[in-house]
């Protein structure tokens, strides 16, 4: 993760993903880059090649709003990517910090555990699972208190097997969501360690992180092939926990009367009739 030239890294990653024909250029002949050349971006944005080079090299990290808007148009950025680009040009510089243990309030824990017919859990700022009800734990091995769901998604083969055909959608969304939540101004030592570890241990993660996608995913559909109850198509909602530093309440649900609803009910029965799960007195604190 770049700590000194986030803006330049982002611009470079985005122009690599734009095909010349998308912006009215011909793609004939040999091209040394997968997307647009620097001079092509500069020309289309109405700025000099020298100035655009300074942006990518980090020698100018505070372009004007007009320049940013021109780059948004050339790089075909959506609303989330546009907001992220503007944040990169006006970051809130913070000294490197090390996280404090994240805790779930007693009321939120009670809310999560009171849901017996829907998988529910709370994740921390960087996808550490802080609390999960029995049905959430039965749904996925990465929904276990103390587990980092991002690490598990890329390193635990059981998680990949669970999602199968939906894996590409899931993995890209997880990475983009973490980057969006962390923000370009983040200097969190825990995030740096997590990204460093996953970049070394997973080439797939490294390539996704290098794309610099930053897009929060607040709702969607998860397609799973559960080893106990078979195919599941579940909707999910992600709700910010007010008053915390980035905690998210995640709830899965199935359409009433659907096959998925019946399968989820069966899984809930299996979860409640299986071995009892006990929580330690320090259940609010993440394992290091």
N, C-alpha and C positions, 0 to 999 in steps of 0.2 A: 504494500500500500504506500503510495507516494505521500511524503509528509511535506514536500516543499514546492511541488509544481502540480497541484491537483487540476488547475484550470487547463494547463497544457496537455496533461495526460488525458483529460476528458475530451478536448477538442480532437486530439489525435485518434482516440478510440472511435469517436463518432464519425469522423470523415472516412475512416477505414471501412465503415459499414454502408456508405452511400455509393451506389453504382452511378457511373457517369450519365447513363440514360435517364435516371430519375430526375436529373436537374437539367436535362436538355442538351447534354454533351454526347459526342460519339465515343464509343469505347473501342474503336478499332486500333490496331497497332499494338506493340508491346507496351505493357504498363508495369512499372516496377512496384506499384502499390496496389493493394486489393480494392481500394475505393478511390476517392478523389485525391488528386495531388494538392499540395499546399497552395500552389499558384492558382489552381482552379477555384479553390475555396475563396481565396482573396479576390479574384476577379469577380466571382458571382456575388460576393458580399460588398463589393465596391470599396475595398481597402487595398493598400499596397501589399505586395508580397513580403516586403521587408517587415512591415508592421505585423502581419500575420505570423511570420516566423518568430518574432519576439514573443508573441502570445504563447505559441507552442513551446518555446524554450524557457518560458517562465521569466523572461526579462521585463515583461509588462503583465501584471496580474490584475489590473483594474481597468479594463476597457469600459468605454462609455456605454450607456443604455442603448444608444443608436447602433453601435457596433455589435452588441450582443443580440439585438433584434435581427440584424442582418444575418448573423451566424445562425440564429434559430431558423430562419427561412431557408438558408442554404443546406443546413444539416437535417432539415425536416424533423425537428424536435416536437414531441407532443407536449402537453401542458406540464406533466410531471418533469420531463427532461428540461423544459424551459426554466421552470422554477429552480431546478438543481443548478443549471448553468449560471443563473443570476446569483445564487448563493455562493457559488465558487468564486465569483468576482468580488464578493463582499463578505468574506468569511469572518466569523467571530474568532479571533485568535485566542486559543486557550493553552495554558501550560499543560504538558503531559500529566495525566492523572492516572491513578490506579483505582479501580472500582471499589466501592464498599459493598459488602454482602447485601443483596437485594432481599427485601422481605415483603410478604403479602399481608395485608391487614387482616385482622380476625374476621371482619365482616365479609371481605372478598373471599376468604377461605371458606366461610360458611356458605356463601352463595354458590361457589363452585361445587362443593361437596353435596349440596342439597339437590343438584340436578342428577337424577338417577336414570332418566330416559334419554338424555342427550350427552354426548361427550363434551366436557368442558375443562379448560385448563387456563392458566395464566403463564405467559412467557415474559421474561425480562427484556431489557433493551437489546440484547444480542442473542435472543432466542434461547436463553437458559430457562428450563421448565421450573417454575417456582411452586406450583401446586397443580394437581390433576386429579379428577375424580376417577373412580374405578373403571367406568366405561371408556374414558379417554385412554387410560392405560391399556385396556383390552384392545382398543382400536389400533394402536400403533406402538411399537417398542420405543419410539423416540418421545412418547408422551409420558415420561417417567421423571418424577421430581429429581432434580440434580443433574439431569442429562441436558446437554446443549443440543437442541434439535438441529441446528445447522451442521454441527460436527457429525451427528448421527446420520443425517441424510446422505452425506457424502462418504462416510466411512463404514457404516453398518449395512451389510448386504441384505439384512432382513427388511430394512426400510425401502431399499430399491425394489426388492421383490414384491413388497406390498403395493407399490404404485405402478410398476411395470409400464404400461403404455402411456401413463400420465407423467412419467418420470421427468421428461424434458421440460414440460410445463412447470412441474413442481420445483425442480432444481433452479431453473432460471429465475422463477418468482421469489424463491427464498433469498438468493443472493441479491437481487435487486431491492428486495424489501429491507434487508439488513443495511445496505449502503444508503438507502433513502432515510432510514431511521437514524443512522449514525450521523449523517450529514457531513459535508465537506470540512466543517470546522472541528471535527472530533479529533482529540488527541488522547483517546482512551487506551491505556496500556493493555487492557484485556482484549480489546478488539484487535490491536496490532498483533498480539500473541496468537489469537484465534485465526486471523487471516494468514499469518505466517505459517502456522502449523498446517492448515488446510492447503495452502499453496504448495507446500512440500509434499504432502501425502496424497493429494488428489489433483491430477492434471486437469480434470474436468472443472473443478472449482477454480483453479488458477486461470483458466481460459474465460470462465464466466465473470470472474472478478475483474479481469483486464478489459472487459467490454464496458465497464463503468455505467451499466444500467442502474438507474435509481428510480424505483417505482414502487410505492407502497401498495400492497394488495389488501383491501379491506373486506372483500367478499369474493366468493367464487364457488366452483364446484370441484370436488376431489373425487377422482375415480380410483378405486382400490380393488384389489383381489385378496380378500382377507382369508388367511389359512383356515379359519374356523367356520365362517359363514358365507364365504364365496364373494362374488362381485358386489360392490357397494358404490352407489352414486350419492354422495352426500354434499349438501351445501354447507358452507361455513361462513361465519361472520367474525370479524376481528374488530374489537371495540377498545379504544384507548381507555385506560384506567386513570381517571382524573386524579391529580394530586401526586402522581408518581413520575419518575424519570424514565418514561418510555414503556411502562408495563402494558401488556395487551391481553385482554380477555378473548379467548378463542372458543367458539361454540359451533359444533357440527350438528346438523339436523337433516332429516329426510322428509320428502314430500309425504303428507298423510295418505295412507292407503297404498303406498307404493311397495314394490318388492324390497327396496332398500329399507323402508320403515319396518317391515317384518323381520328382515335380517338384523337390523339394529336392535330390535326388541329381543331377539334371540341372543345376541351378543351381550345385552344388558343382563339377561337371565344368567348366562354363563359367568359373567363377571361377578355377580352377587352371590352365586352358589359355589364359586371356586374358593381356594384357600384365602383366609382372611388376610388383609393387608394392614400392617401396623405402621404407625408413623412415630418417629422419634420425637423427643421433646424439643428438638431443634429443627423441626420440620419446616420452619419458615426460612431456614438458612440454606443457601446453595452449598453443595459439596464443592470444594476447591478443585 
